[in-house]
Each structure stands twice: as C-alpha cells, then as structure tokens.
Amino acid sequence: MNRISKILFTLTALLLSLPAWAQQRFPKPEFETGYVQPITSQAAPRALFLEYLDVFMLIATLAIATWFVVKKRSRRGVMWTSVFALLYFGFFREGCICAIGSIQNITLALFDPAYVLPFTALAFFVIPLVVTLFYGRTFCAGVCPLGAIQDLVAFRPIEIPKWLQKVLGMIPYLYLALAVLYAATKSEFLICRYDPFVGLFRFDAEFQMLLLGGLFLLVGIFVARPYCRFFCPYGVLLGWMSAFSTKHMKITPSNCIQCKLCANSCPFGAIDEPVEEQGSRRSNVQRLMTYLIFIPLWIGIGGLAGSMLHVPLAKFNKTVYLAEQLVAHPELKQDTEHIDARAFMQSGKSMDQLVTEAKEIRSQFYWGGWILGGFMGLVVGLTLLKLASHRTRNDYEPDKTNCLSCGRCMDYCPVKK
C-alpha cells in the first residue's frame, strides 16, 4: 500500500469513527434523582392534515352556501348548509379555528415579528372576506357556526326599532377595536376568551361562560342573531366588504311589486324601503357637507377620550396588573400562594425592571387608546353622515352592509323566475 493510500485509509477510518467518538465524548447525562431522558416527539401528521382539511371544508362550504344564495336562491339549501357547518366547525372542530378569532392572530403577527402566523388563521381570515367582496355575507348565512346555532333558535323574532339597532350596532366596532388593541399589546385574545358558544361546542367551560352562551340563545329566540348583529367584530369587516359586493343577492329575480312581504320577513331589519327624494339637491349637499366637516372633530374627541382611558385599559395586561399589585402590596412577594408573584420572584427580575416594563406597556396603551378612540369617533361621524344622507330608492333592497344573506326574504317574495 503506497503512502497516499495509507493517508486516505486513515482519513476514512477517522470519519467513520466520528459518530461513535461523539457519542462517547457527549454521553447522556445521568441523574441520581430518577429523572428519565424524555423521548423527542413530533407533531402528529393528523394535526397537519386537519389544518388542510379545515381550509378545504371552509372553501367547499362557502362555495355551496354562495351557490344556494346567489344562483339557486334557496333558503332551505342555506339552512342545511349552516347545519352542516355547525356540526363540523362547531361541534367536531370545537369552534377552533374560526374566522372571528383569526383577527387576533393577524394583529399579533403584524405587531410581533417573532410570532409565526398559522396558515389556517390566515386562510380563515382572508377567504371569507374575498368571497364577501363579490357575493355578500354568504359566510354569515351558511358557514359560520356561531351564526348557525343562533339561527336555529330564532323561533319568534321581533322587530327592533331602527334607532336601537343603530345604537347597539356601535358595539361590534368597539369590540373590534379593543380586540385589536389587546392583541397588538400581547395582553389578551379577547374574542376567544369571551366567545359565548365555544363552551357549548366543547361541552366544557366555566359556568359563567356556559351561562353567557345560554343567555345569547335565549335572547336569540326573540332577537334574531344577537351576537352576529350587536357583538361580532368580524361582522364589521364583512360588512365593509359586502358594501362593495357586485353580485350580492337580490330579493326578487325580476321587477319588485312593492308587496312589502320581504321587509316583514327579515328578522334583522336589513331591508331598505323605497325612499323618495327629500328636499332640493342643494340642501342635501349642504347638510352632508356640514356632517362631513364635523368628522375630524368626532375623531379628536374620541381619540382624547381613548387616551384618558389608557390606565384602566392597561390593567388587563398581566404585567401591568402585577406591577401595580406588588408596588401597592410589597408583602405579596412573600406570598407563596400568589402564583404570579411567585413566578416573578423566581424569574430573577428586579422590581425596577418590572415597573419599567409595565410603563412601556402602559405607553403602548396610551397611543393605542388614541387610535381606538379616534376610530370610534370616525365610526360615529360616518354613522351620522349616513343617517343624514337620503338615497332615492324605487324598490325594496337589501342593505348590503347589514344583510346576512340568509335567504328568508327570497322565499317570501311572490315574484318568481
């Protein structure tokens, strides 16, 4: 064997012996406490499969519901689609993941670069909005399990006065703003914590949450879909998209005969009646300009009010709340039953670090309060502007923003194709 062959042989032997040498060089640590080295586990393939299955079921169910609403014009088809969605997305998938809660995932991903946005959260957030932009709120009609469970109990819906609907209709905007604020500051997933129906879907929740879900269903017997209309934050986004929908459902397939049956059949008050032109064009424009000028004032008032509320709003953040408790009650540091205080003492942080961190979070709430309040001021201003405007209508038409595309009005319309 020549010299070069010997060198190659030696190098090969060394390379082959590296794994064994590494195992001897870094053996597993031995403990005298009976500790057993855990076996590294990976996520079950079924979990990944379910993610893609959920997205596929969302697209399929949404397509079917849209077809029943826009093409088939079948209320019965929409109802049975919603029953399937309730069984699958509600009870089988236990209400998670849902499009409503995905608002928080999207917000956290925008404000926290370290957060990895789940594919299903992005899909459940975007897909219904895209479909709504073209076909209206068919997601609300036949896909959302929260809407489906309320729709099934609407046995004797009563008509709510228009002014009360407008007032209660402000709540979803506030809920949306608060959910975004708390997710952006990494304080809380507000929508998920106070979801009134997820406890019913999972048959496991705290008593007060089960009670809340039961109350919503009880109220839903007389006030159709109370959560969808007066609380759902995702409904705000869907309403914005639906306002621009070009292929939104129509009450009648041909000429309206002004029978008013559709307006009487809608339990959501989402059908606009015919309106004749009121006043001169010049007076209408002047009135609209007056309300338009006041919108910046509403934004400023709302922003100021929101910034003044940043201290109580920030208390829902665990770090801020703990800092306030330990500053006010130093003896809690020695309380072994106070879990948060004990965890802080074991973290190795000093009180100065905790207080500084709490101040930074409170500062985030201060500027977030300005944005939250300004947003609500804008909503108030635009609502008043809409009330002051009078668009001439000759027929009964669905209010694209608030119409849930449930198809009830189509069944009651005597005009057929």
C-alpha positions as CSV (number, residue, x, y, z in Angstrom):
1,M,0.0,0.0,0.0
2,N,1.6,3.3,-1.1
3,R,1.7,6.4,1.1
4,I,-1.3,8.1,-0.5
5,S,-3.5,5.1,0.0
6,K,-2.5,4.9,3.7
7,I,-3.4,8.5,4.2
8,L,-6.8,8.0,2.5
9,F,-7.5,4.9,4.6
10,T,-6.6,6.7,7.8
11,L,-8.9,9.7,7.0
12,T,-11.8,7.3,6.1
13,A,-11.4,5.4,9.3
14,L,-11.4,8.7,11.3
15,L,-14.5,9.9,9.5
16,L,-16.4,6.7,10.1
17,S,-15.4,6.7,13.8
18,L,-16.7,10.3,14.4
19,P,-20.3,9.3,15.4
20,A,-19.1,6.8,17.9
21,W,-16.5,9.2,19.2
22,A,-19.2,11.9,19.5
23,Q,-21.4,9.6,21.5
24,Q,-18.6,8.8,23.9
25,R,-17.5,12.5,24.0
26,F,-21.0,13.7,24.9
27,P,-22.9,10.9,26.7
28,K,-26.4,11.4,28.0
29,P,-26.3,13.0,31.5
30,E,-27.0,10.7,34.4
31,F,-29.2,11.9,37.3
32,E,-29.4,10.4,40.7
33,T,-33.0,11.7,41.1
34,G,-34.6,9.1,39.0
35,Y,-35.0,11.5,36.1
36,V,-35.6,9.8,32.7
37,Q,-34.5,11.4,29.5
38,P,-37.7,12.3,27.6
39,I,-38.2,10.9,24.1
40,T,-38.3,13.7,21.5
41,S,-41.8,13.8,20.0
42,Q,-43.1,15.4,16.8
43,A,-46.5,16.8,16.0
44,A,-48.8,14.1,14.8
45,P,-49.4,14.0,11.0
46,R,-53.1,14.1,11.7
47,A,-52.8,17.7,13.0
48,L,-51.4,19.0,9.8
49,F,-53.9,17.0,7.8
50,L,-56.7,18.6,9.8
51,E,-55.4,22.1,9.0
52,Y,-55.7,21.5,5.3
53,L,-59.0,19.7,5.8
54,D,-60.4,22.7,7.6
55,V,-59.4,25.1,4.8
56,F,-60.8,22.7,2.2
57,M,-64.1,22.4,4.1
58,L,-64.2,26.2,4.5
59,I,-63.8,26.8,0.8
60,A,-66.3,24.0,-0.1
61,T,-69.0,25.0,2.4
62,L,-68.6,28.7,1.4
63,A,-68.9,27.9,-2.3
64,I,-72.0,25.8,-1.6
65,A,-73.6,28.5,0.5
66,T,-72.9,31.1,-2.1
67,W,-74.4,29.0,-4.8
68,F,-77.6,28.5,-2.8
69,V,-77.9,32.2,-2.1
70,V,-76.9,33.8,-5.4
71,K,-77.8,31.1,-8.1
72,K,-80.2,28.7,-6.6
73,R,-82.0,31.2,-4.4
74,S,-82.8,28.5,-1.8
75,R,-83.4,29.3,1.8
76,R,-83.7,25.6,2.6
77,G,-80.3,24.9,1.0
78,V,-78.7,27.7,3.0
79,M,-80.2,26.3,6.2
80,W,-79.0,22.8,5.7
81,T,-75.5,24.1,4.8
82,S,-75.4,26.0,8.0
83,V,-76.4,22.9,10.0
84,F,-73.5,21.0,8.4
85,A,-71.2,23.9,9.2
86,L,-72.4,23.9,12.8
87,L,-71.7,20.2,13.2
88,Y,-68.3,20.3,11.6
89,F,-66.8,23.7,12.5
90,G,-68.7,23.9,15.8
91,F,-69.0,20.6,17.5
92,F,-66.5,18.4,15.6
93,R,-63.7,21.1,15.4
94,E,-64.9,22.6,18.7
95,G,-65.1,26.1,17.3
96,C,-61.4,26.5,16.6
97,I,-60.1,27.8,14.5
98,C,-62.7,30.4,13.5
99,A,-62.6,33.4,11.2
100,I,-63.8,35.7,14.1
101,G,-60.8,34.8,16.4
102,S,-58.3,35.0,13.5
103,I,-58.5,38.8,13.8
104,Q,-56.2,38.5,16.8
105,N,-53.8,36.2,15.1
106,I,-53.4,38.6,12.2
107,T,-53.0,41.5,14.5
108,L,-50.4,39.8,16.6
109,A,-48.4,38.8,13.5
110,L,-48.4,42.4,12.4
111,F,-47.0,43.7,15.7
112,D,-44.8,40.8,16.9
113,P,-42.2,39.7,14.3
114,A,-41.4,36.6,16.5
115,Y,-45.0,35.3,16.2
116,V,-45.5,32.7,13.5
117,L,-48.9,33.1,11.9
118,P,-50.7,29.8,11.4
119,F,-51.7,29.0,7.8
120,T,-55.3,28.2,8.9
121,A,-55.6,31.5,10.7
122,L,-54.6,33.4,7.6
123,A,-56.9,31.4,5.4
124,F,-59.9,31.7,7.6
125,F,-59.4,35.4,7.9
126,V,-58.9,36.2,4.2
127,I,-61.1,33.7,2.3
128,P,-64.5,34.8,3.7
129,L,-63.5,38.5,3.1
130,V,-62.7,37.9,-0.5
131,V,-65.9,36.0,-1.2
132,T,-67.9,38.6,0.6
133,L,-66.3,41.3,-1.5
134,F,-68.1,39.8,-4.5
135,Y,-71.1,37.9,-3.3
136,G,-72.1,39.5,0.1
137,R,-72.1,37.9,3.5
138,T,-72.8,34.3,2.5
139,F,-70.3,33.3,5.1
140,C,-72.6,34.6,7.8
141,A,-75.6,32.8,6.1
142,G,-74.3,29.3,5.9
143,V,-70.8,28.8,7.1
144,C,-70.2,30.5,10.5
145,P,-71.1,28.0,13.3
146,L,-71.8,30.9,15.7
147,G,-74.4,32.3,13.3
148,A,-75.8,28.8,12.6
149,I,-76.5,28.0,16.2
150,Q,-78.3,31.3,16.7
151,D,-80.3,31.0,13.5
152,L,-81.7,27.6,14.6
153,V,-83.3,29.1,17.7
154,A,-84.8,32.2,16.1
155,F,-88.4,30.9,16.5
156,R,-90.2,34.2,17.3
157,P,-88.1,37.1,16.2
158,I,-89.4,40.6,16.9
159,E,-88.6,43.8,15.1
160,I,-86.2,46.1,17.0
161,P,-86.6,49.9,16.5
162,K,-84.2,51.4,14.0
163,W,-82.7,53.8,16.4
164,L,-81.9,51.0,18.9
165,Q,-80.3,48.9,16.1
166,K,-78.1,51.9,15.3
167,V,-77.1,52.3,18.9
168,L,-76.4,48.6,19.5
169,G,-74.7,48.4,16.2
170,M,-71.8,50.5,17.6
171,I,-70.8,47.7,20.0
172,P,-69.1,45.5,17.3
173,Y,-66.9,48.4,16.3
174,L,-65.8,48.9,19.9
175,Y,-65.3,45.2,20.4
176,L,-63.1,45.0,17.2
177,A,-61.0,48.0,18.3
178,L,-60.5,46.5,21.8
179,A,-59.6,43.1,20.4
180,V,-57.0,44.6,18.1
181,L,-55.6,46.7,20.9
182,Y,-55.2,43.8,23.3
183,A,-53.7,41.5,20.7
184,A,-51.3,44.2,19.5
185,T,-50.0,44.7,23.0
186,K,-49.8,40.9,23.6
187,S,-52.2,41.3,26.5
188,E,-55.1,39.1,25.7
189,F,-57.0,37.3,23.0
190,L,-60.2,39.0,24.0
191,I,-62.5,37.4,21.3
192,C,-61.5,33.8,22.2
193,R,-61.8,34.4,26.0
194,Y,-65.3,35.7,25.8
195,D,-66.6,33.5,22.9
196,P,-70.1,32.7,24.2
197,F,-70.6,29.5,22.2
198,V,-67.2,27.7,22.3
199,G,-68.0,26.3,25.7
200,L,-71.2,24.8,24.3
201,F,-69.3,23.4,21.3
202,R,-66.7,21.7,23.6
203,F,-69.1,20.7,26.4
204,D,-66.5,22.1,28.7
205,A,-66.3,25.7,30.0
206,E,-66.6,27.8,33.1
207,F,-70.1,28.2,34.5
208,Q,-70.3,31.9,33.7
209,M,-69.4,31.3,30.0
210,L,-72.0,28.5,29.7
211,L,-74.5,30.9,31.2
212,L,-73.5,33.6,28.7
213,G,-73.9,31.3,25.8
214,G,-77.3,30.1,27.1
215,L,-78.4,33.8,27.6
216,F,-77.5,34.6,24.0
217,L,-79.5,31.6,22.7
218,L,-82.4,32.6,25.0
219,V,-82.4,36.1,23.7
220,G,-81.9,34.8,20.2
221,I,-85.4,33.3,20.3
222,F,-86.9,36.8,20.1
223,V,-83.9,38.9,18.8
224,A,-82.5,37.1,15.8
225,R,-78.8,36.5,15.9
226,P,-77.9,39.0,18.7
227,Y,-74.2,38.1,18.8
228,C,-73.9,38.4,15.0
229,R,-75.6,41.8,14.8
230,F,-74.5,43.5,18.0
231,F,-71.2,41.9,19.1
232,C,-69.4,40.1,16.3
233,P,-66.1,42.0,15.4
234,Y,-65.5,40.0,12.2
235,G,-69.0,41.1,11.1
236,V,-67.7,44.7,10.9
237,L,-65.1,43.6,8.4
238,L,-67.5,41.5,6.4
239,G,-70.0,44.5,6.3
240,W,-67.3,46.7,4.9
241,M,-66.5,44.1,2.1
242,S,-70.2,43.4,1.5
243,A,-70.9,47.1,0.9
244,F,-68.9,46.9,-2.3
245,S,-70.2,43.5,-3.4
246,T,-71.2,43.5,-7.1
247,K,-73.1,40.2,-7.1
248,H,-74.9,40.5,-3.9
249,M,-78.2,38.5,-3.5
250,K,-81.3,40.2,-4.8
251,I,-84.7,39.9,-3.1
252,T,-86.6,39.4,-6.3
253,P,-85.4,37.9,-9.6
254,S,-87.3,40.5,-11.6
255,N,-89.4,43.6,-11.1
256,C,-90.5,44.4,-7.5
257,I,-94.3,44.6,-6.9
258,Q,-94.0,46.6,-3.7
259,C,-95.8,43.9,-1.6
260,K,-93.6,44.5,1.5
261,L,-93.5,40.8,2.3
262,C,-89.7,40.8,2.2
263,A,-89.4,43.6,4.7
264,N,-91.8,41.9,7.1
265,S,-90.0,38.5,6.8
266,C,-86.5,39.9,7.5
267,P,-85.8,39.4,11.3
268,F,-82.6,41.6,11.0
269,G,-84.1,44.8,9.8
270,A,-81.7,44.7,6.9
271,I,-84.0,45.6,4.0
272,D,-84.3,49.2,3.0
273,E,-87.7,50.5,1.9
274,P,-88.3,52.7,-1.1
275,V,-87.4,56.4,-0.5
276,E,-88.5,59.4,-2.5
277,E,-86.1,62.3,-3.0
278,Q,-86.4,64.7,0.0
279,G,-85.7,68.4,-0.3
280,S,-83.6,70.1,-3.0
281,R,-80.3,68.7,-4.2
282,R,-78.6,71.9,-2.9
283,S,-80.0,71.5,0.7
284,N,-79.0,67.8,0.8
285,V,-75.4,68.6,-0.3
286,Q,-75.2,71.4,2.3
287,R,-76.4,69.0,5.1
288,L,-73.9,66.3,4.1
289,M,-71.0,68.9,4.0
290,T,-71.9,70.0,7.5
291,Y,-71.8,66.5,8.9
292,L,-68.6,65.8,6.9
293,I,-66.9,68.8,8.4
294,F,-67.6,67.6,11.9
295,I,-66.0,64.2,11.4
296,P,-62.5,65.4,12.3
297,L,-64.0,66.8,15.5
298,W,-65.5,63.5,16.3
299,I,-62.2,61.8,15.7
300,G,-60.4,64.2,18.0
301,I,-62.9,63.8,20.8
302,G,-62.8,60.1,20.5
303,G,-59.0,60.0,20.5
304,L,-58.8,62.2,23.6
305,A,-61.3,60.0,25.4
306,G,-59.5,56.8,24.5
307,S,-56.1,58.2,25.6
308,M,-57.7,59.2,29.0
309,L,-58.9,55.6,29.4
310,H,-55.5,54.0,28.8
311,V,-54.7,53.4,32.5
312,P,-57.8,51.3,33.3
313,L,-57.5,49.6,29.9
314,A,-53.8,48.6,30.6
315,K,-54.8,46.9,33.8
316,F,-56.0,43.9,31.8
317,N,-52.4,43.3,30.9
318,K,-50.9,40.8,33.3
319,T,-47.5,42.6,33.6
320,V,-49.1,46.0,34.4
321,Y,-51.5,44.4,36.8
322,L,-48.8,42.5,38.6
323,A,-46.6,45.6,38.9
324,E,-49.4,47.6,40.4
325,Q,-50.1,44.9,42.9
326,L,-46.5,44.5,44.0
327,V,-46.0,48.2,44.3
328,A,-49.1,48.7,46.3
329,H,-48.7,45.5,48.4
330,P,-45.0,44.6,48.7
331,E,-45.9,41.7,51.1
332,L,-47.2,39.8,48.1
333,K,-43.6,38.9,47.2
334,Q,-43.5,36.6,50.1
335,D,-46.9,35.1,49.4
336,T,-46.3,31.6,48.1
337,E,-49.9,31.1,47.1
338,H,-49.9,34.1,44.8
339,I,-48.9,32.3,41.6
340,D,-48.0,35.4,39.5
341,A,-45.9,36.9,42.3
342,R,-44.1,33.7,42.9
343,A,-43.3,33.3,39.2
344,F,-41.9,36.8,39.1
345,M,-39.7,36.2,42.1
346,Q,-38.3,33.0,40.5
347,S,-37.7,34.8,37.2
348,G,-34.8,36.8,38.6
349,K,-36.1,40.1,37.5
350,S,-35.9,43.1,39.8
351,M,-38.8,45.4,40.7
352,D,-37.3,48.2,38.7
353,Q,-37.3,46.0,35.6
354,L,-40.9,45.0,36.2
355,V,-42.0,48.6,36.7
356,T,-40.1,49.8,33.6
357,E,-41.7,47.1,31.5
358,A,-45.2,48.0,32.9
359,K,-44.6,51.7,32.0
360,E,-43.7,50.7,28.4
361,I,-46.8,48.6,28.0
362,R,-48.9,51.5,29.5
363,S,-47.3,53.8,27.0
364,Q,-48.5,51.4,24.2
365,F,-52.0,51.6,25.6
366,Y,-51.8,55.4,25.6
367,W,-51.2,55.6,21.9
368,G,-53.4,52.7,21.3
369,G,-56.1,54.5,23.2
370,W,-55.7,57.4,20.9
371,I,-56.2,55.2,17.8
372,L,-59.1,53.3,19.4
373,G,-60.9,56.4,20.4
374,G,-60.2,58.1,17.0
375,F,-61.6,55.0,15.2
376,M,-64.8,55.1,17.3
377,G,-65.1,58.8,16.6
378,L,-64.8,58.1,12.9
379,V,-67.5,55.4,13.2
380,V,-69.8,57.9,15.0
381,G,-69.2,60.6,12.4
382,L,-69.8,58.3,9.4
383,T,-72.9,56.9,11.0
384,L,-74.4,60.3,11.5
385,L,-73.4,61.2,7.9
386,K,-75.2,58.1,6.6
387,L,-78.3,58.9,8.6
388,A,-78.3,62.4,7.1
389,S,-78.0,61.2,3.6
390,H,-81.1,60.2,1.6
391,R,-80.6,58.0,-1.4
392,T,-83.6,57.6,-3.7
393,R,-84.8,54.0,-3.9
394,N,-87.7,52.8,-6.0
395,D,-87.8,49.2,-4.7
396,Y,-87.2,47.2,-1.6
397,E,-83.4,46.4,-1.5
398,P,-81.2,44.6,0.9
399,D,-78.8,46.8,3.0
400,K,-75.6,45.3,1.7
401,T,-73.7,46.1,4.9
402,N,-76.1,44.5,7.4
403,C,-77.8,41.9,5.2
404,L,-76.7,38.4,6.3
405,S,-77.8,36.8,3.0
406,C,-79.9,34.3,4.9
407,G,-82.4,34.0,2.0
408,R,-85.6,34.4,4.1
409,C,-86.8,37.3,2.0
410,M,-86.4,35.4,-1.2
411,D,-88.7,32.7,0.0
412,Y,-91.4,35.2,0.9
413,C,-91.1,37.1,-2.4
414,P,-94.1,36.1,-4.6
415,V,-92.2,37.1,-7.8
416,K,-90.6,34.0,-9.3
417,K,-88.4,33.5,-12.3
